[in-house]
Amino acid sequence: MKKDDFAAKKTLDLFHRAARDIPAYKDFLQKHDVQPETIRTIEDFKARVPITDKSNYITQYPFHMLCWNGDLFSNQIIASSSGTMGQSYLWPRGVTQDNEGIDAHEVIYRDIFNTDKLKTLVVVCFSMGEWVAGLFTATATMGVAGRGYKINVVTPGLERPAAIKSIKALGHYYDQIIIAGYPPFLKDVLDEGTKSGINWSKLNIKLLMAGEGISEEWRNYTLKEVHAHNPYADAINIYGCADATMLGYETPASILIRRLYNRRPRLRQDVFGTSNLSSLVQYHPERRYFEAVDGQLIVTAETGIPLIRYDTQDRGGIYTFDELVQPIQGRFNDMSHHIEPGLDNWKKLPFIYLQGRPSSVTTIYSVNVYAENVKAALLDKQIRRLVTGRFTMDTKYLPNMDQYFVLNVELAEGAVIKQADRKLFQEIVIKKIRRLNAEYNFLYKSIGKKAEPKIEFIEWGNTEYFARGVKHKWVKKG
């Protein structure tokens, strides 16, 4: 059976089991007048099964009804995420999802990081609190180690001193160290490690990241800092979310292809329909069945809460290997020796390209900061007289690739901002976001001032920042 046919068969099987055995989904289909027995082909599935999301499905039913047979104990662990507008959502998972995590991490560790040949220390610098990434990565890595690989795991989480201490104390026992975490946090670990006397060139550092896309410039800069020389295999980014854990991951092939398209911006625009190629990853369609519907990525997956045609809220599209390589065939052939051996494995997997998420969220150290958080801060009675309530957010980088969060706030007409007002603004905005956003609060406790926004006050009526007569965009890139 062809891989595409196998993925379609598994997807249809999951749909029919969910329609029968998940109380919430059974009710959802009834309300949408869908008779499961009439969905016989993958074409039927795509054409007639309604798309689900947090608002029309997840939040409409009691938690247990979203699980198999209405049994919360079909899962073992429950993690949380902030949700699209800062609301907390709970996401359970069980043995099936953890085994998939082990399988996926084994491919990354073995086929990209060569853990079948190298004694490896994995330093997990994702948050180890209630959120998904840290515990999921640690559990999956221990599962891989249990399959006979020489891998040890330490879990400092977002404690930079603990991460650096572990690397200093243990690094010399291993052939390589994989540091796993949010991209900007990993850079902090590297910078502070250098200041504390770590000689990265002696440790064979690899990076495993998730939470946000990285630019190729960021990859080059960071690998240079650790004296790594292979941009195709020394820093790998995972595409995932709390809803469905790992969705896809970069491979040497996806990195090479992205870099080749980045050299030809016009071709990139023609092929992808965007200049914002924030990520290019490969995925296993038999585990995560993707569709692109009106530019939105829709996934079907047997997760803790099974997701059927679920809107990820990510914009992007799907390609086969041949579709992406054909426009750059000659140059790809010239460069493909850089990603051998293993190219034949990557040829079997399709690609997801990501343009980014909706325009109401920016990130700092992979933590979402929502427009709603800032709106609430600007309504504070101590400062609201000075502003209109309009603002834009962005995430930018210093020349050394340190990340910072920019907040451009529109002053009220005729308002004059004083130094005391600036200080008050900063205090109120930080306090409010910390109160409303648990992940940001946790980040702030960890990295302090680096999490603070850089607030710029824009005079009233400046149409470069705040156009009139059109829908306001809370996030302004560039």
C-alpha positions in Angstrom: 0.0 0.0 0.0 1.3 3.5 -0.9 2.2 5.8 2.0 -0.6 8.3 0.9 -3.2 5.5 0.8 -2.1 4.2 4.2 -2.3 7.7 5.7 -5.8 8.1 4.2 -7.0 4.8 5.5 -5.7 5.5 9.0 -7.4 8.9 8.9 -10.8 7.5 7.9 -10.5 4.8 10.5 -9.8 7.4 13.2 -12.8 9.5 12.0 -15.2 6.5 12.3 -13.9 5.4 15.7 -14.2 9.0 17.0 -17.7 9.3 15.6 -18.6 6.1 17.4 -16.7 6.3 20.7 -16.1 10.0 21.5 -19.4 11.4 23.0 -18.5 15.0 22.1 -17.6 14.3 18.5 -20.7 12.1 18.0 -22.8 15.0 19.2 -20.9 17.5 17.1 -21.5 15.5 13.9 -25.2 15.1 14.7 -25.5 18.9 15.1 -23.9 19.3 11.7 -26.1 16.7 10.1 -23.2 14.5 9.2 -23.9 10.7 9.0 -20.6 9.0 9.6 -21.5 5.9 7.5 -21.7 8.1 4.4 -18.0 9.1 4.7 -16.4 6.3 2.8 -13.4 7.9 1.0 -10.8 10.6 1.9 -12.6 12.8 -0.7 -15.8 12.5 1.3 -13.9 13.3 4.5 -12.4 16.5 3.1 -15.6 17.6 1.4 -18.2 16.9 4.1 -16.7 16.6 7.5 -16.8 20.0 9.3 -13.6 21.7 10.5 -13.2 21.8 14.3 -11.4 24.4 16.4 -11.3 25.5 20.0 -14.4 27.7 19.8 -16.8 25.4 18.0 -15.7 22.1 19.5 -13.1 22.1 22.3 -14.9 24.7 24.5 -18.4 23.4 23.8 -18.2 20.1 25.7 -17.2 18.9 29.2 -13.6 17.8 29.3 -14.2 14.1 29.7 -16.7 14.0 26.8 -13.8 14.9 24.4 -11.9 11.7 25.4 -12.4 8.2 24.2 -15.7 6.7 25.6 -16.0 9.8 27.8 -13.3 8.4 30.0 -10.8 11.0 31.3 -8.6 8.1 32.4 -8.0 7.0 28.8 -5.1 9.5 29.2 -2.5 9.7 32.0 -1.1 13.3 32.0 -2.8 16.7 31.5 -0.8 19.7 30.3 -2.0 23.3 29.6 -1.5 26.0 27.0 -2.5 29.6 27.0 -4.8 29.4 24.0 -5.3 31.8 21.1 -6.4 34.8 23.2 -4.6 34.0 26.5 -7.3 31.6 27.9 -5.9 28.5 29.4 -6.7 25.1 27.7 -6.1 21.7 29.0 -4.6 19.0 26.8 -4.4 15.4 28.0 -2.3 12.7 26.5 -1.6 9.0 27.1 0.6 6.1 26.1 -0.2 6.3 22.4 1.0 9.9 22.2 4.1 9.3 24.3 5.0 6.4 22.1 4.6 8.5 19.0 6.9 11.1 20.7 9.5 8.5 21.3 9.3 7.3 17.7 9.7 10.8 16.3 12.5 11.8 18.6 14.3 8.6 17.8 14.4 9.6 14.1 15.8 13.0 14.9 18.3 11.7 17.4 19.5 8.7 15.3 19.2 10.0 11.7 20.2 13.6 12.3 22.2 13.8 15.5 23.8 10.3 15.1 23.1 9.1 18.7 23.5 5.5 17.5 27.2 6.3 17.3 27.8 9.1 19.8 27.4 9.1 23.6 25.0 12.0 24.2 23.8 14.3 26.9 20.4 15.9 26.3 19.9 19.1 28.3 16.2 20.0 28.3 15.7 23.7 28.6 12.1 23.9 27.8 9.7 24.9 30.7 9.3 22.0 33.1 6.1 23.3 34.6 2.6 22.5 33.6 3.3 23.1 29.9 3.9 20.5 27.3 7.3 20.9 25.8 9.6 20.2 28.7 8.1 17.0 30.1 7.2 15.7 26.6 10.8 16.2 25.4 12.3 14.6 28.6 9.9 11.6 28.5 10.5 11.0 24.8 14.2 11.3 25.2 14.2 8.8 28.1 12.1 6.5 25.9 14.7 6.7 23.1 17.5 6.0 25.6 15.5 2.9 26.7 15.8 1.5 23.2 19.5 1.0 23.7 21.1 4.4 22.9 23.8 5.9 25.1 21.8 8.9 26.1 21.5 10.7 29.4 19.0 13.5 30.2 19.1 16.5 32.5 16.2 18.8 33.0 17.2 22.3 34.2 14.1 23.8 32.4 14.2 27.6 32.3 17.0 27.8 34.9 20.0 29.1 33.0 22.5 28.7 35.9 21.4 25.0 36.3 21.8 24.3 32.6 25.3 25.8 32.5 26.2 24.0 35.7 25.1 20.7 34.2 27.0 21.3 31.0 30.2 22.3 32.9 30.0 19.3 35.2 29.0 16.6 32.7 30.0 17.7 29.3 33.4 16.0 29.2 31.8 12.6 29.6 30.0 12.7 26.2 30.8 12.8 22.5 28.1 15.5 22.0 25.6 17.6 23.9 22.1 18.3 22.6 20.6 21.4 24.2 16.8 21.5 23.7 14.8 24.6 24.3 13.1 27.7 22.9 15.5 29.4 20.4 16.1 32.7 22.3 16.5 30.9 25.6 19.1 28.6 24.1 21.0 31.7 22.8 21.0 33.1 26.4 22.4 29.8 27.7 25.1 29.9 25.1 26.0 33.6 25.8 26.1 33.1 29.5 28.0 29.8 29.2 30.7 31.7 27.2 30.9 34.3 30.0 31.1 31.6 32.6 34.1 30.1 30.9 32.6 27.2 28.8 34.6 26.5 25.7 31.8 25.5 23.4 34.3 24.4 20.6 35.3 21.4 22.8 31.8 20.1 23.4 30.3 19.3 20.0 27.0 21.1 20.7 23.8 20.4 18.8 20.5 22.4 19.2 17.0 21.0 19.3 14.3 23.8 19.3 10.6 24.4 19.3 8.1 27.1 20.0 8.7 29.4 17.1 10.4 29.5 13.8 14.0 30.6 13.3 15.6 32.4 10.4 18.6 31.0 8.6 20.5 34.0 9.8 19.7 33.0 13.4 20.8 29.5 12.7 24.1 30.6 11.2 24.8 33.0 14.0 24.1 30.6 16.8 26.0 27.7 15.2 29.0 29.9 14.8 28.9 30.7 18.5 29.3 27.1 19.4 31.8 26.4 16.6 29.4 24.0 14.8 29.9 23.6 11.1 26.9 21.7 9.7 23.9 24.0 9.3 21.8 21.1 7.9 22.2 18.8 10.9 23.5 20.7 13.9 20.4 22.8 14.7 16.9 21.3 14.2 13.6 23.0 14.9 10.4 21.2 15.8 6.9 22.3 14.7 4.5 21.5 17.5 1.7 22.7 19.7 0.1 21.8 23.1 -3.0 20.6 21.2 -1.2 17.9 19.2 2.4 17.7 20.5 4.9 17.2 17.7 3.5 17.9 14.2 6.6 17.9 12.2 10.3 18.7 12.3 13.1 20.2 10.2 15.4 17.7 8.4 18.6 18.2 6.6 16.6 18.2 3.4 14.1 20.8 4.5 16.9 23.1 5.7 18.8 22.8 2.4 15.6 23.4 0.4 14.6 26.4 2.5 18.1 27.9 2.1 18.1 27.4 -1.6 14.7 29.2 -1.9 15.9 32.0 0.3 18.6 32.7 -2.2 15.9 33.3 -4.9 13.2 35.4 -3.3 11.2 35.8 -6.4 11.0 32.1 -6.9 10.2 31.6 -3.3 7.2 34.0 -3.7 6.1 32.2 -6.8 6.2 28.7 -5.3 5.0 29.4 -1.7 2.8 32.5 -2.4 4.6 34.4 0.4 7.9 36.0 1.2 7.4 34.9 4.9 8.7 31.3 4.9 8.9 31.2 8.7 9.4 27.4 8.8 9.7 24.5 6.5 9.4 21.0 8.1 8.6 17.5 7.1 6.0 15.2 8.8 4.7 11.7 9.0 1.2 11.7 7.3 0.2 8.4 8.9 0.5 10.1 12.3 -0.6 13.7 11.4 -2.8 14.0 8.4 -2.6 17.6 7.1 -4.8 19.6 4.7 -4.4 23.1 3.6 -7.8 24.8 3.5 -7.9 28.5 2.4 -4.4 28.9 3.6 -5.0 27.4 7.0 -3.3 24.2 8.2 -5.9 21.6 9.2 -4.8 18.4 11.0 -6.3 15.1 11.9 -4.5 13.2 14.7 -5.1 10.6 17.4 -4.0 12.9 20.2 -5.2 12.7 23.8 -8.3 14.6 22.7 -8.5 13.2 19.2 -8.5 16.0 16.7 -10.5 15.6 13.5 -10.0 18.2 10.8 -8.8 20.6 13.5 -7.7 24.1 12.7 -4.2 24.7 14.0 -4.6 28.4 13.5 -1.3 28.3 11.5 -1.2 29.6 8.0 0.8 27.6 5.4 0.6 24.8 2.9 1.7 21.3 2.0 4.0 20.0 -0.7 5.5 16.7 -1.8 9.3 16.3 -2.0 9.2 16.4 -5.8 7.0 19.5 -5.9 9.5 21.5 -3.9 12.7 20.2 -5.5 11.6 20.4 -9.1 11.9 24.3 -9.4 15.4 24.1 -7.8 16.5 20.7 -9.2 19.9 21.7 -10.6 21.1 23.6 -7.5 19.6 20.9 -5.2 21.5 18.2 -7.1 24.7 20.2 -6.7 24.3 20.6 -3.0 22.7 17.3 -2.0 26.0 15.8 -1.0 25.8 17.9 2.1 22.8 15.9 3.4 24.1 12.4 2.6 23.7 9.8 3.8 20.0 9.8 4.6 18.5 11.7 1.7 16.5 8.7 0.6 14.7 8.7 3.9 13.7 12.4 3.6 12.4 11.9 0.0 9.6 9.8 1.4 8.2 12.6 3.7 5.9 15.5 2.6 6.5 19.1 3.7 4.6 21.7 5.6 5.5 25.4 5.1 4.5 27.9 7.7 3.7 31.6 7.2 2.9 32.3 10.9 -0.1 32.7 13.1 -2.9 35.3 13.2 -2.1 39.0 13.7 -3.0 39.2 17.4 0.0 37.5 18.9 3.7 38.2 19.2 6.3 36.1 21.0 9.1 36.6 23.3 11.3 33.5 24.0 8.6 31.4 22.4 6.0 32.6 24.9 2.9 34.1 23.3 2.0 37.7 24.2 -1.6 38.4 23.3 -3.1 41.7 22.2 -5.8 41.2 24.8 -3.1 41.3 27.6 -1.9 44.7 26.4 -5.4 46.0 25.9 -6.2 45.3 29.5 -3.0 47.1 30.7 -3.8 50.2 28.7 -7.2 50.4 30.4 -5.6 50.9 33.8 -7.0 54.1 35.4 -3.5 55.5 36.1 -2.5 55.6 32.4 -5.6 55.4 30.2 -5.9 59.2 29.9 -2.6 59.4 28.1 -3.3 56.9 25.4 -5.9 56.0 22.8 -5.7 52.2 23.5 -4.2 51.6 20.0 -0.8 49.8 19.8 1.2 47.5 17.8 3.5 44.7 18.9 6.5 43.1 17.3 9.5 40.8 18.1 12.9 42.1 17.0 16.5 41.2 17.3 19.6 43.1 18.3 22.8 42.7 16.1 23.9 39.9 18.4 20.6 38.1 17.8 19.2 38.8 21.3 15.4 38.9 21.1 13.3 41.7 22.5 9.6 42.6 22.5 8.5 46.0 21.1 5.3 47.7 22.0 4.4 50.9 20.1 1.6 52.8 21.9 -0.4 55.6 20.5 -0.6 58.7 22.7 -3.9 60.5 23.1 -4.3 63.7 21.1 -2.4 66.4 22.8 -0.9 64.1 25.4 2.7 64.7 26.6 4.6 61.8 28.1 7.0 62.5 31.0 9.8 60.4 32.3 7.7 59.5 35.4 4.9 58.4 33.1 7.3 56.2 31.1 8.3 54.4 34.2 4.7 54.0 35.4 3.7 52.6 32.0 6.4 50.1 32.1 5.5 48.9 35.5 1.7 48.6 34.8 2.1 46.9 31.5 4.5 44.3 32.9 2.4 43.7 36.0 -0.8 43.3 33.9 0.7 40.9 31.4 2.2 38.8 34.2 -1.1 38.6 35.9 -3.0 37.6 32.8 -0.5 35.4 31.1 0.9 32.5 33.2 3.6 31.5 30.7 4.9 35.1 30.4 4.9 35.4 34.2 7.0 32.2 34.4 9.3 33.5 31.8 9.7 36.8 33.5 10.7 35.1 36.8 13.3 33.2 34.8 14.9 35.9 32.6 13.8 39.2 34.3 14.5 42.4 32.3 15.0 40.5 29.0 11.3 39.7 29.0 10.3 43.3 29.5 8.8 45.2 26.5 10.5 48.1 25.0 7.7 50.7 24.9 7.8 53.4 22.3 5.2 56.2 22.4 3.9 57.3 19.1 2.3 60.7 18.6 -1.4 60.7 17.9 -2.3 60.5 14.2 0.9 58.9 12.9 -0.6 56.9 10.0 2.7 54.9 9.6 1.8 53.1 12.8 -1.9 53.6 13.1 -3.8 53.8 9.8 -7.3 55.2 10.0 -10.3 53.8 8.2 -9.1 50.2 8.1 -9.1 47.3 10.5 -6.3 47.8 13.0 -3.4 45.3 13.1 -2.1 44.6 16.6 1.0 42.9 15.3 3.2 44.8 12.9 6.3 43.0 11.6 9.4 44.8 10.4 
